[in-house]
Amino acid sequence: MKKFFCTLYSIRWKLLNYAIILLLLYQIIYCAVTFLYIVPEGMGPTMSLWRRAGQVPDEILYKRRLYAIELWVSATALIVYIAIVYKNKLGEKISKLVKSAQKDESDTKA
């Protein structure tokens, strides 16, 4: 049992990292689905209300707007978190891609 807790303790940051990412992904999915289903009666799930937007009660528009804002905040938080946590790994991959693109470009010119 002691070995189990030692192993768990050694991977605690990975578990926390994955938990944060999963919670943010869940929040994004929840907001997107809820945004789709807040529509006037008799209308199916949709991203845009199109011409009916002028006829929709303000309460529905406010709810949709709040869920859309919550969705953007959650997505931004996930992007910033991944950029901070995986900064070095992403930087290495991006630099490899840039170098390979430059190499391909110089090969085509020659």
N, C-alpha and C positions, 0 to 999 in steps of 0.2 A: 504494500500500500504506500509505503514511503517513496518507492521508486516512481509510482504513478504521480504523486504530488510534485516530485522533483521534475519530472518530465513536463507536467502541466505548468509549473513555474517557469521552466526554461522557454516554453513557447507562448507565454502569456501575451507578449506584445503582438505576435502574429494573430492570436485569437481576437484580441482587441481590435486590431486593424481590420480583419475580415468582418467582425461584428459591426463596426462603424460603416464599412462599405455596404454591407447587406441592409442595414437600417436605412441608409440614404437611398439605396435602390428601391426598397419597399416604399418609402415615402414618395418617391417619384412616380412609381407605378400607381399607388393609391390615389395621388392627386390627379393623374391623367385619367384614370377610370372614373373617378368622381366627377371631374370636369365634363366628361362625355355624357354622363347620365343626368346632369342638371339641365334639363330642357323643359319647355312648356309641355303641358299635357297634350297627348296625341302626336307627339313628334318623337321619332326614334333617336338613339344616341348619335350625336354629331359633334364635330369640331367647330363648325360655323353655323350660325343661325341664319345667315344670308339676309333675305328681305324681311324675315320675321323678327329681326332684332328690334325694329321699331315698335312692334306689337307686344313684345315680351315684357312682363312686369319687371319693375326695377329690382325687386328682391332676387329674382333669378339671375339677372345680369350681375348684381353685386356678388352673389355666391360664386358664380362662374369666375368673375374677376379675382376674387380672393383665392380660389383654388388655383387659378393660373399663376398668381403671384407666388403662392406657396410652392408650386411646381418649379418655377424659375429659381427661387431661393434654394430649394433642395438640390436642383441640378447644378447650380453654381457652387454650392457647398461641396458636392461630390467632386466636381472638377478641380476645385482648389485643393481639397484634401489629397486627391490622387497626385496632383502636381507637386505638392509639398513632400509627400511621403516617398514617391517614386521619382524624385527629381534626378537623381544620379542615373538610374536605369533608363529613364526616358531621354536624358541628355545624351547618353552613349548611343542609343538607337537612332536618335535624330542625327547625330554627327556622322554615323555610319551611312545613313541614307543620303545625306548631303554629299559625302565623299564619293559614294557610288554614282550619284547623279552627275557630279562633276567629271568623274572618270568616263562615264558613258558619253557625256557631251564632248569631251576632248577626243574620244575615239571616233565619234561621228564627224568631227571637223577634219580629222587627219585623213 
